[in-house]
Amino acid sequence: MTGPAKPLSDDQAAVYDRQLRVWGVEVQNRLSSSRVLIIGGNGLAAEVAKNIVLAGVGHVGIADSTPCSQAHFGNFLVPADAPPESTVAEACARTLQGMNPFVEVAAEDCCCSSSRNDG
């Protein structure tokens, strides 16, 4: 089993207020200690990544080596002014990190791609 729930900072309590009312501090702490890897950066992956970052998962990794210039049109996490030589994973990680500073978001090295040319 788990030990007693660790207290959240005032800033965390403000960000996670709605979740705390639904599932409580213990569950939020468990969620904050979780790690998730998302492989591919299409529109569905972007929506899932946004939701888990806003919920407060502790670490989110994004793996997609597609250049931003070839990003899937449904991925709203890649800004239009993203450097074309950067990867979808790097652009998504920057955008997601700005959504929740309490979550560690990282672009992971991989050989996968979500470009529109994939079969």
C-alpha positions, 0 to 999 in steps of 0.5 A: 500500500501507499504511505500518507499523502504528501502535502501539495504546495499552494501553487500545486493545490491551485493548479490541481484544485478540480482534480483534488476535489474529485480524487483527492491528494493521495491519487494526485500524488500517485499520478504525479509519480507516474511516467508516460511515453507517447510515441508519435505526434499526430493529432490524437497523440497531441490531445492525449499528451495535453490531457495527461500534462494538465492532469499532472502526470509526473513525467511525459516523454514524447518520441517523434523524429519527424521534422516540424516542417512535416508535422501532422496537420492535426498536431496543435502542439507544434506552433506554426513558427517552430524551427523547421529543423527541430523535431515534432517531439521537441516542439511538443515538449516545449508547448506542453512544458508551458502548460504545466510547470509541475510536469517534467516533459522531455523529447525522447530520442527515437527512430519513429515518425508520424509524418504524413508519408508514413503508411 
